[in-house]
Amino acid sequence: MKRFFTLIMIPLVLMVAKEMKIGFVNSNTVFEEYQATAAADIAFNEFVNMYRDSAAVLRNNITVINEEFESQKLVLSEDARLRKLDEIESLKKTYDQFLQNIFGKGGKIEQKNDEPMAPLMKKINEAVAKIAEQEGFDVVLDLSEGVFYASSELDITNFVIDELNLEYGPTVLPGSELKKVIAIFPFREENSEAIAVVLGQTCQDELYNASLSFTQQFKIINKIDIKSEIWRRGLGKNVPTEQALQIARTPLLADYIIIGDVSKFTTKIEYTMYLIDVESEETVMKKTTTVTEEIKLNESLKNDLIALLQKIEEQQ
């Protein structure tokens, strides 16, 4: 879901005689930890996946008819050939119009994205303003928008998150057991077909989106933080498990990582997913899965993720 964070500035008259107190908030972390945005993300992603699957069906129909035409065109009469070409052209127009209506500017996806954002942004802005006033800040800037350094004493992010999540109750599990922290890494792409469609990143994105359903039980590291650390270390796309574990320890402070390998052969996708304990470096669980259609990848990854998370709960 696209996120637009509004800079909060407490109303003031700029006076030379008064030194302004400036605070900071990390909007990415607020969105990650605010439970209402997680629920909105889940609903939005399900909405997008529904139309993505429909688009795949339309595209597949065009492919099938094209293949039929290519195999039959030498024996078709001129009239039959023209009718088949008209049918193909009509299907292409329908497909293009569908994409425009759903994914284009002003389409259903954009409209759906805008629906929950206004009330959520209002609550976030109100929470930032409330904390800023309580802490005596005149201005609050967004750390995710080009601020290179800010003292932790000026960072009100956690206060804002706590304020927003008051309605959801405590963020500590029963018995004062802290949530386990999980970092989901991009999968390593094993062949050229997987590389061509950026399948490793797709697997991370799908798992991350699915994991947002489980933020009551686990803390999921923001995938942007993981990507930034991978880039900072110059590791490239296929991150070795040893390097992923190092990142998970510092700076992510994760208890577990989820990482994997993926390959693609025409429409068939094969992947192996690993759940690894960061402290012991032991593989807690491994899942190897094959899907025969790309549109089934999302459901398969989600089911395997659930199995991995259940394994963590069994160990607690």
ABEGO torsion letter per residue (X at the ends): XBBBBBBBBBBBBBBAABBBBBBBBBAAAAAAABAAAAAAAAAAAAAAAAAAAAAAAAAAAAAAAAAAAAAAAAABBAAAAAAAAAAAAAAAAAAAAAAAAAABBGBAAAAAAAAAAAAAAAAAAAAAAAAAAAAGBABBBBAABGBABBBAAABAAAAAAAAAAAAAEBABBBGGBBBBBBBBBBBBBABAAAAAAGAAAAAAAAAAAAAAAAAAABBBBBAAAAAAAAAAAGAEABBBAAAAAAAAAOAAGBABBBBBBBBBBEABBBBBBBBBBAAAGBBABBBBBBBABAAAAAAAAAAAAAAAAAAAAAAX
